[in-house]
Amino acid sequence: MHAPFERDGRVAATEMSLRDAALRIAGRRASGRGRRFLTALAVPLFVFALLAGCVDDSGGPQFANDLRPQSATPAASLATPDLTLLPTTAPLASPVSAADLLRARGAPSRIYFLRGAELWTLSVIDRSARRIVAPDAGRRIAAFDSSPSGDRVAVAFEAAAGQEPAASLSLFDADGRVVQRFDNLSDALGTSVSAPSSIDWSPQGQAILVGFRDGGIASAPIGNGSPKLLISPDAARRPQGAAWSPTGQEFAFLDRSGASQPQALYRAGIAAGTPTPAKPTVVAPSGDSAASIASFAWLPDGRSLLFTQSGGVLGSGSTDLWRIGIDGSDRKLVASAGVAAPVAQVAQFAPSSDGRGVAYAIDVPTDAGPRFDSLWIRDLESGRPT
């Protein structure tokens, strides 16, 4: 059975105009016999108009499933009354379960967390948990990060108090089996390094970025190869939160130029085939001695970053959220924690996967310490907050 015809507004108006005009003429000037004649004449007239409209109006959609764009509507037809369109049939939608609609596409299938001194994993599919590793005596877990797919996890170990300070890095699968290890990073890098302060698995899954507590940043390859020192300890004195860019061709980190200096945001590129460590450049300086950058995150486009900065012109006790280009240009205030309290803080934040928005939490001070106040989502283009 064919789908009901969806009449165009102009054709329907023509039908009405011809029929009404014929009937008005018939009512005013004709006898009873003439009215019957003209009424009968009106029927083929509007049928003819209907067919003519179907043939001539080739510039726009004629049926409910015709997706051609509408052609320009003549000015004379704009004054015609709108008619309610006949209902149309549509193909039945395939049923989809709520669980399938809510499933996160492309998200890791498991998460990793510390339970005491041990590293555990939790499957997001069946919610089963298992222990990945319990450190040997004399070692403790300094940092960890999972692969982009979540099937493996990189774990950095440091020596416990009173033990030989040898930093090491191991890769485990989801069952706790070691798939790769670097037993002594100082020997592998050819220079003395301290315990790792942070590690970050590259988005492409090819390398691990390791920042060391007492200076230096290195890259450990997945598979074959040896670790490489990317920034020497004297060029990155106390790096914090070193993280790959979305392309994996550069990275950013926080550091202090001196023990009493505030933290600033730095970036450096990966020079392929160059054994000499790179020299980092400042992206976001602290601005003055009272301001310090607390945390940062890459935006997915790889051309800009978000960061939180405490102190400075917005108040010595506040922490606000900023955006800046990787070359240090176009610095903009994204959100001020002052909407909650004069000395409130943007405690945590995360950009959306498409880079169009950012979610952040605001903490307010209390006598018992910082307390969660509110969670916000802000559109980065319009600046509209929710």
N, C-alpha and C positions, 0 to 999 in steps of 0.2 A: 504494500500500500504506500502511495506517495505521501510525502510530508505535505501538510496543508500549505497553500500558497500564501506567502507573506507579501501583502499588497504594499506597493510604494505609496507614500503620502500624496504624490502628484497624481497618480492614476486614480486613487480613491477619490480625490477631490474633483477630478474631471467627471467621474461617474456621478457624483452628487450634483455637480453644477448642471450637467446636461439633463439629468432626470428632473431636478427641481424646476429648471427653466421650462421644460416641456410641460410639466404639470401646472405651473403658474399660468402659462399661455392658455393651456386647455381650460383652466378654471375661469379665466376672465373673458375670453373671446369666443369660445366655442359652445355649441349646444351640447346636450348630453351625448348625442351621437358623435360630435366632434371631439369631446373629451375622451371618449373611448378610443377614437382613432389616434389622437395625439399621444395618449398614454401608451398605446401599443407601439407607436413609433419611437417613443423614448427608450424602450427596452433594447432594440437593436442598436440604437445610437450609443448608449453607454457600454454595451458589449463590444461594439466596434472600437470605442475609445480605449477600453481595457486591453484589447488585443494590440492596438496600435502602440500603446505604452509599453507593452511587453517586447514588441519588436524594435521600437526606436530607441528605447532607453537602455542602450548597450554600455553606457559608461559607468553604471553603478550596479550594485548587487541586486539580483532579481529573486533569489531564493534564500531561504534561511541558511543554507550551507554554502552560499556564494560569498567568498571573502574579498571580492574586488572592491577597491576604494570607491566611495561615493563621488560622483561627478558634481560639478558646481550646480547649485540649485538656482533656476531663474528667479529674478526678483518678484515676478508676478505670482509665483507659487508660494511665496513666503506668507502671504496673507490668508491662505487657505487653512481651514480648521484642521487640527490634529485628530486622527482617528485611532482608536485602540487597535493595536495589531492583533491579528489572530494568533492563538498559541501555536508554537512550533514544537516539533519533536526534536530531541537531542539523544545522541548515543548514551547508553547507560555507562556510568563510571565504574571502573573496576574497584571492588571493595579492598580497602587497605586497613590493616589493623592499626590501632592507636600506638602499639609498641613499635611498629615499623616507622610510623610518622615521627616518633620521638627519638629514634635511634640516631646517634651522632655520626654523620658520614665523615670518614677520614680520621676520626679520633682514635687515639691509641686504645688497644683492647684491654689494657691493664694499667694499673698505677702502682707506684713503688713508694714505700714509706718506712721510716725508722720506728721500731718498736723497742724501746730501750736502746741497747747497743747493737741490735740486730737489724738487718734490712729485710723487709717482707714485701710481697707483691699481692695484689688483689685483682682478680679478674672482674671486669665490668660486665661480662656476659653471664657467668653463672655465680658470681660473688664468692668464689672459692679463694681462700688465702693460703699462702705457703711462705715458709722462710727461705730467703735466697742465700744469705750468708751470715754467719756468726763469726766475728773477727777472732783471730788467734790471740792467745795471751801476748801482751806486749804491743798490740796494735789496736787502733780504733778507726772507725769510718769518719773521714774528714769531710767528704762531699760525695754526691752521687747525682746521676742524671740518666734518664732512659733514652733509648733510641727514638726517632720520630714515630716508628710504628709500635713501639712499646714491647717488642719481642726480646730486647736485650737491655741491659743496664750497665753503665760504667760506674765503678766505685773507686774512689781515691782513699788510700789508707795513709795514716801517719803513725809514728811510734808513740806509744803511751809514755807517760811521765817516767823519766829515768832510763828510757831505752835508747838505743841507737837511732838517731833521727834520719831514717831512710824512708823517703816517700815512695810509694808504689801505686800503680794503677792496674785494675783488672776489669775485664768485661765478662759478664755472666749472661747466660740465657735465662728464660723464664722458669726453668727447672732448677736453677742454681748451679749449673755446670759452667766451669771456666772455659771461655772460648778464646781468650787472648789475655796476655798479662805483660806488664813492664815492671820488673821486680825492683829496680833501683833507678829512679828517674835522674838522679844526679849523675850517675855513671853514663846513662844513655844520652844525656844532654851535654856532657863534658864540662859541667860547671855545678857548683854546689847550690842546691835549691832546698828550700824549707818545705814544710807541710803545705799541701794544696789548700787554698781558701775557697776555690770554686772550680767547677767543671761544667762544660756545656757541649752537648752533642750537636754537630752541625746539622742544619735542616736537610742536607743531601745525604746524611748518614755516613760520611766518608772520614770524618776526623773528630777527635775530642780536643776541646780547648781547655787548657789547665792554667789557672792562675795560682801563683804561690804567695803564701802569706807574707814572706819577708822579701819579696821582689821577684820579678820575672814572669813571663807568660810563654807557654809552650803549646805545641800541637802534636798530638799522638795519632798516627794514622790507623784506620781500621783495616785489618788484614796485614799485608806485608809492608815493611818499612820501619824506620826508627823515628822516635820523637825528634822534633825540631824546635829549637829555641826561637820564638818569634820576637820577643822583646826582652832585652837583658835586664837583670835585676836593678841596675843603676838607672835605667830609663823608665822602669815601672817599679817604684819603691815598695808600695803596699797595694797592689791591684785588688779591687773588689768587683765581684759580679761580672767577670769577663764573659762576653756573649757574642756568638757569631752573628753576622748580618744575615738577612734572608737568602742572599746569594751564596754565602759561604766564602766570599772573596775578601772580606774584611771583618773586623770585629771592633767592639767598643768595650770600655771598662772605666771604672772610677779609680782615682788615685789622688794622693796628696803630694804636693811638691816638697813638703817638709813635715816634720812631726807635729808642729803646731798650726799647720796650714789647713784650710778647708778643702773638702774633696771637690774635684772638678771632673768633667766628663771628657774622655779621650777616645780617639779611634785610630786604627792603623790598618794598612792593607797587607795582603799576602803577596809577597814577591816570589813568583815561581822561579825555581832554580837559583835563587840568591841565598847563599849561606849566611850573609850578614843580617843580624836582627834588624827589624824595622824601627824607625823612630816615630813615636806616636805624635799626633797633633791634637791640640785642644779644640773641642767642639763647643763646650759650654763652660766658660770660666765661672768661678764662684762670684765674681763681681766685686766683692769686698770681704773683709776678714770675718764678718758676722754671718755670711751666707755659706751654705754647704749643700752640695747635691747628694741626696740620700739614695736614690735608686733610678733606674732607667729601663727602657724597653724599646726595641726596634719596631718601627711601623712596617707592615708587610711590603710596602713599595721599596724599602731599602734606601730611600733618599732622605728620610727624616727619623727623628727619635723623640720619644716622650721621656720626661724626667721630672722628678720631684725635687724641690729646693727648699730648704729651711732657712729662715732668717732673711736678712736683706731688707729691701724697701717695703715689703708687705708685713713686716713685724718680726721681731726676733724669735717669737715662739710659734709662728705659723709655718706650715709646710704646704706649698702650692704646686700645682701641676702645670708643666710647660711643654711646649713643642718647639723643635728646632731642626733646621736642615743639617745634613751631615758635614757641611762646610762651615757651620757656625752662623749661617745667615737665617733670616726670617724667623727670629725667635718670637714666640707668641705665648701669652698666658692662656692656658686652656681652662683651668678651673681654680678658683681660690677657695681654700677651706674656711675663709672668713664668713661664708654664708651660714655656718653653724655656730661659730664662736670666734672671738678675736684671736685666740691662740690655738685654734683647731689645726688638725693635720690631715693631709691626704695620706692615709696610712698604706694602702695597697692600690694598685691599678693594673689593668690589663687591656691592651687594644683588642678590638674585634678582629676576626680572621681576615676580613676584607679591608681592614684599615679605615673604615668609614666612621667608626665610633670608638669610645673608650669607656670602660666601667671602672669606677673607683669608689673606695670607702673612705669616709671621714670619721676620725676619732676626735673626741673632745676631752680636755683634761678634767680630772676629778682628784679628790684627795687620795683616793686609792689607786690612782694611776689612770692612763688613757682608757676611755670607754667608747665603744662603737656608737656612733650617732646615726649615720645614714649611708645608704648605698645609692649611687648615681650612675646614670648612663648619659653620655653627652655625644651629640652628633658633631664630628670634628669640622664639617664644612659649614653648617649653619650656626653651630655653637649652642643649639637648643638643648637644654638639660631635662632629664626626667628623673 
